[in-house]
Structures are given as C-alpha cells and as structure tokens.
Amino acid sequence: MASVLLIIIYIAFIGLGIPDSMFGAAWPAIYEQFQLPVSWASFVTVITAFGTILSSLFSDRLIRRFGTGRITAFSTTLTAAALLGFSISGSMLWLCLFAFPLGLGAGAIDAALNNYVALHYRATHMNFLHCFYGVGIALSPFLMSFALSEGSWRRGYATVFCIQLGIALLTIFTLPLWKKVGSAQPIQEAGGSAPGNPISLLREKQVRRACLVFFGSCGVENICNTWGSTFLVSAKGMEADRAALTMTAYFIGMAIGRFLSGLLANRLTSRQLMRIGQGIVLVAVILLLLPLPAGVSGVGLFLVGMGNGPVFPNMLHLTPRYFGVDRSQAVMGVEMAVAYVGSMVMPVLFGAVAQQLTLALFPTCLLLLYVLMMTNGLLLDRTDSGAGKKCMQTG
C-alpha cells in the first residue's frame, strides 16, 4: 500500500509542476492579445507567489486539522479550477484574480507532500519526487507551444486543466488509501504537540539557518532561470538562439543532478549528497567568473543546475532530523515560504542591480548566494543535536 501511495504522490507532484512554467510560455501571446505592457507579467507572478507563501506558512495548522490526503486532494482541485479560470479569462484583472488560488493550492501541496515523504520514505524517494516535479514543469511549455501553433493560448490552459482535473480526481478517489497506510492524521505522526507559529519559529537560530540554505539555493536557481540566457548574450557575446539552447542544458543538468542523487541516496547520506552538489556549484561558479569562452560558461550553467538540483530535496528530507518529527511540518512550511521569497525576490533584485551596473555581475551574485547557502548549511550541521532521530523512514 505504501508503494501505491508513493505513486499517487509522484503523480500529484507532476500536477504541482505543470502550472509553474505555463504562464511564462503563454505570456507573449497574452500580452499581445490584451494589449498590455510586457512588464505586467510580474503582477500575476507576484500574486501567485504571495498565495504560495501564505499557504506554506499555514500548512501545518491545516494539515493537522484535515490530514495530508484531504489537503492534497483539495489543493489539487483548487489549482485545476484556477487553470480553468486562466483559460476563460478575458482581461488582466481576471488573470490576477485566478493567480491567487493557483498559488494557494501549489503551496499547500508542496509543503504537505514534501513533509510526508520526508517522514515516511527514504531520501531516494524524495529526490525522485522532485524529478517528477521536473516532468510537470517541462510538460506544460510543450503543451502551450502546441496550443500556440494552433493559434490559442487558451487551448493550452484548457488542456492543462484537463490533466490537472484528472490528477485531482485521482487524489480524491484514493483518499481511503491514506487511512489504510495509517497516516491520514498528521497530528498522530507528529505526536500531537503544537510546534509554534511561523514568527516564533523564525526566532530560532537553527530554523533561520535552514531557511537561509533554502533562500540561497532557490535564489541561485531562479536567477539562472531568469537571467542565464541574457548573461550569455550580453556578457559573453553568445547569439540569442544559441543562448536559449544552452539554457536547456541548465535544466537538463538540474534533472540529472536530482536523478543521480536519487540513485546514490541508498549509498550516501543526504548531507553527503548536498555537499557533493554544493562542491559542483562552486566549481561551476568559478568557471563563470573566469574570462573564458562562452561555451565554457554554458558548461558552468549546466554544472550549476546539476550541483544545485539535489540541495532542495535533500534539505527537505533532513528537516525531520534537524527539528524533530513533531515540528517538521511547521518548520517545513516556513522553509518553503522563505524559499519562495528567495525565488521571487532575488531575480528582481539582481535585475535592478544589473540594470544600474552590469550583467557581468551574474556569477558574482551566484557566488554570494552560494556562500550564504554553504555557510548556514555548515553551521546547521555543527549544532545539529539529532533531535529528529525518531523520524520514521519506511517504504
């Protein structure tokens, strides 16, 4: 039964990834049709991120009351409804309105399923879980490109809505499975103690250190997502089409990193996998900093994706060990909220700095975030008391 439930969780995580790259692929067609400034995309993405942060912060309270299975089913249904809303939106106002429930649903799914897998499955399953997220995030641009070739971005959203609706129905019909596996109520898993609100958790030094690891890792990931191609063109003199192709290598590197981390998780600890990945990131950043040909910078971006990819899932898997089973859901909600803040803020901040100075600061920014991530990770390990040794790892 635990293996069947894991498959359901993997499928739900595909559904989590599907909306994340859909809007970016559709926006060029949307802003032309609605005759909007191109920069207005930020309104939708910021509202979505706000909803995600909000639901992440309150995920512990909701999951303790309703259970992981019900929250997963409801949140997946909510994201499906939001995608349907996008497909029928006739103005920017409606896109912004539907962006909020899209973010709410995504944050709840993310926090709930990551904590569940961290508590009940091995590190290899956590890494493969995020590989399935990569399947979802790669699927939607492909579907949107096909819809755009047919002349309608709405058809792309309608197609993705149908997929998400199917996943939502699957999570609803399999709700009894959570009870059979014996984990319908997370309060029983966590021992029933109240772990504190997000503000009180952030006052703890260890929680702040863990959050800064997530902030640094997600900052690196999303600065590369947003500015990697522009850096190759503006600072390295690469042609735009070649730069776009090179950035594909970055995403492939991320997928390879998480896949290899999943394979090696049976032989190496999560900490060892993170340190190996962070070592690869350091080598990659050095390659980007040196005055080397553009092709070498492409290799550097591939290695950034490969090295940084395993950090997020392995940090999530270590959360019960660092903070204990009873507090892991609450801490993970805070961690993921901070991660989303890093994902949202750092690309905008770097863009503002690069506009005033130069895009050549791209590798320097990655280096600063790497130091932030690495320093806090090492401090977290030094003071780890093993509070989470009771963490259940079955399956």
ChimeraX attribute file (.defattr): number of C-alpha atoms within 10 A of each C-alpha:
attribute: neighborCount
match mode: 1-to-1
recipient: residues
	/A:1	12
	/A:2	16
	/A:3	11
	/A:4	12
	/A:5	18
	/A:6	19
	/A:7	13
	/A:8	17
	/A:9	22
	/A:10	21
	/A:11	20
	/A:12	26
	/A:13	28
	/A:14	25
	/A:15	29
	/A:16	26
	/A:17	22
	/A:18	24
	/A:19	26
	/A:20	21
	/A:21	17
	/A:22	25
	/A:23	19
	/A:24	15
	/A:25	19
	/A:26	21
	/A:27	15
	/A:28	13
	/A:29	16
	/A:30	21
	/A:31	17
	/A:32	11
	/A:33	12
	/A:34	11
	/A:35	11
	/A:36	13
	/A:37	9
	/A:38	12
	/A:39	8
	/A:40	12
	/A:41	19
	/A:42	12
	/A:43	15
	/A:44	20
	/A:45	19
	/A:46	18
	/A:47	21
	/A:48	24
	/A:49	24
	/A:50	21
	/A:51	21
	/A:52	28
	/A:53	26
	/A:54	18
	/A:55	25
	/A:56	33
	/A:57	26
	/A:58	20
	/A:59	25
	/A:60	31
	/A:61	18
	/A:62	17
	/A:63	23
	/A:64	21
	/A:65	14
	/A:66	14
	/A:67	21
	/A:68	26
	/A:69	27
	/A:70	20
	/A:71	22
	/A:72	27
	/A:73	22
	/A:74	18
	/A:75	25
	/A:76	30
	/A:77	23
	/A:78	21
	/A:79	29
	/A:80	28
	/A:81	19
	/A:82	23
	/A:83	29
	/A:84	21
	/A:85	21
	/A:86	26
	/A:87	20
	/A:88	14
	/A:89	16
	/A:90	13
	/A:91	15
	/A:92	18
	/A:93	12
	/A:94	14
	/A:95	21
	/A:96	20
	/A:97	17
	/A:98	21
	/A:99	26
	/A:100	22
	/A:101	23
	/A:102	29
	/A:103	28
	/A:104	23
	/A:105	28
	/A:106	28
	/A:107	29
	/A:108	29
	/A:109	28
	/A:110	23
	/A:111	30
	/A:112	24
	/A:113	23
	/A:114	22
	/A:115	26
	/A:116	21
	/A:117	22
	/A:118	27
	/A:119	28
	/A:120	19
	/A:121	20
	/A:122	19
	/A:123	28
	/A:124	24
	/A:125	23
	/A:126	28
	/A:127	29
	/A:128	20
	/A:129	26
	/A:130	24
	/A:131	25
	/A:132	22
	/A:133	22
	/A:134	21
	/A:135	18
	/A:136	23
	/A:137	21
	/A:138	18
	/A:139	18
	/A:140	24
	/A:141	21
	/A:142	15
	/A:143	20
	/A:144	26
	/A:145	17
	/A:146	15
	/A:147	19
	/A:148	17
	/A:149	10
	/A:150	11
	/A:151	12
	/A:152	17
	/A:153	26
	/A:154	22
	/A:155	18
	/A:156	26
	/A:157	27
	/A:158	20
	/A:159	18
	/A:160	24
	/A:161	25
	/A:162	14
	/A:163	15
	/A:164	26
	/A:165	21
	/A:166	16
	/A:167	23
	/A:168	23
	/A:169	14
	/A:170	16
	/A:171	26
	/A:172	17
	/A:173	11
	/A:174	15
	/A:175	17
	/A:176	14
	/A:177	18
	/A:178	18
	/A:179	13
	/A:180	12
	/A:181	13
	/A:182	14
	/A:183	17
	/A:184	21
	/A:185	19
	/A:186	23
	/A:187	20
	/A:188	14
	/A:189	18
	/A:190	19
	/A:191	11
	/A:192	13
	/A:193	10
	/A:194	14
	/A:195	17
	/A:196	13
	/A:197	15
	/A:198	18
	/A:199	10
	/A:200	10
	/A:201	17
	/A:202	17
	/A:203	10
	/A:204	10
	/A:205	11
	/A:206	20
	/A:207	20
	/A:208	19
	/A:209	22
	/A:210	27
	/A:211	26
	/A:212	23
	/A:213	28
	/A:214	29
	/A:215	27
	/A:216	26
	/A:217	26
	/A:218	27
	/A:219	27
	/A:220	27
	/A:221	24
	/A:222	19
	/A:223	24
	/A:224	23
	/A:225	16
	/A:226	15
	/A:227	19
	/A:228	23
	/A:229	25
	/A:230	18
	/A:231	23
	/A:232	26
	/A:233	19
	/A:234	14
	/A:235	15
	/A:236	21
	/A:237	13
	/A:238	20
	/A:239	12
	/A:240	14
	/A:241	10
	/A:242	15
	/A:243	22
	/A:244	16
	/A:245	12
	/A:246	22
	/A:247	22
	/A:248	15
	/A:249	19
	/A:250	24
	/A:251	22
	/A:252	16
	/A:253	22
	/A:254	23
	/A:255	24
	/A:256	19
	/A:257	26
	/A:258	31
	/A:259	22
	/A:260	17
	/A:261	32
	/A:262	27
	/A:263	16
	/A:264	16
	/A:265	20
	/A:266	13
	/A:267	12
	/A:268	15
	/A:269	16
	/A:270	26
	/A:271	17
	/A:272	13
	/A:273	23
	/A:274	24
	/A:275	19
	/A:276	16
	/A:277	23
	/A:278	24
	/A:279	16
	/A:280	18
	/A:281	26
	/A:282	21
	/A:283	15
	/A:284	26
	/A:285	22
	/A:286	15
	/A:287	20
	/A:288	26
	/A:289	18
	/A:290	11
	/A:291	11
	/A:292	11
	/A:293	13
	/A:294	18
	/A:295	15
	/A:296	15
	/A:297	25
	/A:298	27
	/A:299	18
	/A:300	24
	/A:301	30
	/A:302	24
	/A:303	26
	/A:304	30
	/A:305	29
	/A:306	29
	/A:307	28
	/A:308	28
	/A:309	31
	/A:310	31
	/A:311	27
	/A:312	21
	/A:313	25
	/A:314	25
	/A:315	24
	/A:316	27
	/A:317	28
	/A:318	21
	/A:319	24
	/A:320	26
	/A:321	21
	/A:322	25
	/A:323	23
	/A:324	21
	/A:325	23
	/A:326	22
	/A:327	22
	/A:328	27
	/A:329	34
	/A:330	27
	/A:331	32
	/A:332	29
	/A:333	28
	/A:334	29
	/A:335	30
	/A:336	26
	/A:337	27
	/A:338	24
	/A:339	23
	/A:340	22
	/A:341	20
	/A:342	24
	/A:343	23
	/A:344	20
	/A:345	16
	/A:346	22
	/A:347	20
	/A:348	17
	/A:349	11
	/A:350	20
	/A:351	17
	/A:352	12
	/A:353	15
	/A:354	16
	/A:355	9
	/A:356	9
	/A:357	10
	/A:358	15
	/A:359	22
	/A:360	16
	/A:361	16
	/A:362	24
	/A:363	25
	/A:364	15
	/A:365	18
	/A:366	25
	/A:367	21
	/A:368	13
	/A:369	21
	/A:370	22
	/A:371	16
	/A:372	18
	/A:373	25
	/A:374	21
	/A:375	14
	/A:376	20
	/A:377	22
	/A:378	15
	/A:379	13
	/A:380	19
	/A:381	15
	/A:382	9
	/A:383	10
	/A:384	14
	/A:385	13
	/A:386	13
	/A:387	13
	/A:388	20
	/A:389	13
	/A:390	13
	/A:391	23
	/A:392	17
	/A:393	12
	/A:394	10
	/A:395	13
